[in-house]
Amino acid sequence: MKLADWMREERMTARAVASAVTERLPPGESCSASAVEKWRAGVRVPRRRKMQAIITISEGRVTANDFTEASASGERTS
């Protein structure tokens, strides 16, 4: 499931997703709402730790494979 679809179904804002991702990152690392917006739009692909956090908060409904279209087209990671 695409991140945008999951966020819409769960009525999650970019700010709420960023907060949930940040809670699951090591101390000193964070996630911004603007990064989530870029992931949702397919402009960027989350890095490994943030990807793992997304998988966790979405209970596996959003996976790394759901971002492959963006990465296959040469998009940047963040």
C-alpha positions in Angstrom: 0.0 0.0 0.0 1.3 3.4 -0.9 2.1 5.8 2.0 -0.4 8.3 0.7 -3.2 5.7 0.7 -2.3 4.5 4.2 -2.2 8.1 5.5 -5.6 8.8 3.9 -7.2 5.7 5.3 -5.8 6.3 8.8 -6.4 10.0 8.6 -2.8 10.7 9.5 -1.2 14.1 8.8 2.4 14.4 7.7 3.1 15.9 11.1 1.6 12.9 12.9 3.6 10.4 10.8 6.8 12.4 11.3 6.2 12.3 15.1 5.5 8.6 15.1 8.6 7.9 12.9 10.8 10.1 15.2 9.6 8.2 18.3 11.1 5.0 16.7 14.4 6.5 15.7 17.6 6.5 17.8 18.2 9.5 20.0 19.4 12.5 18.0 17.6 11.4 14.8 14.3 13.0 13.7 11.8 13.1 10.9 10.2 16.2 9.6 6.7 16.7 8.2 8.2 18.0 5.0 10.2 14.7 4.6 6.9 12.8 5.0 5.3 15.0 2.3 8.1 14.2 -0.1 7.8 10.5 0.6 4.0 10.7 0.2 4.4 12.5 -3.2 7.0 10.0 -4.4 9.7 12.7 -4.7 12.0 11.0 -2.2 12.4 7.6 -0.6 12.9 7.1 3.1 16.3 5.8 4.4 16.5 2.5 6.1 15.7 3.4 9.7 12.9 5.7 8.7 11.6 3.0 6.3 11.6 0.5 9.2 9.7 3.0 11.4 7.0 3.4 8.6 6.6 -0.3 8.3 6.2 -0.6 12.1 3.7 2.3 12.5 1.7 1.1 9.5 1.7 -2.5 10.9 3.3 -3.8 7.7 0.7 -2.3 5.4 3.3 0.1 3.9 6.5 -1.7 2.9 9.8 -0.8 1.2 8.4 -2.3 -2.0 5.7 0.4 -2.0 8.4 3.0 -2.7 10.2 1.1 -5.5 8.6 3.1 -8.3 10.1 6.3 -7.0 13.5 4.7 -6.4 13.5 3.0 -9.8 13.1 6.4 -11.5 16.2 7.7 -9.8 14.6 9.7 -7.0 16.7 10.7 -4.0 16.5 9.2 -0.6 16.0 11.2 2.6 
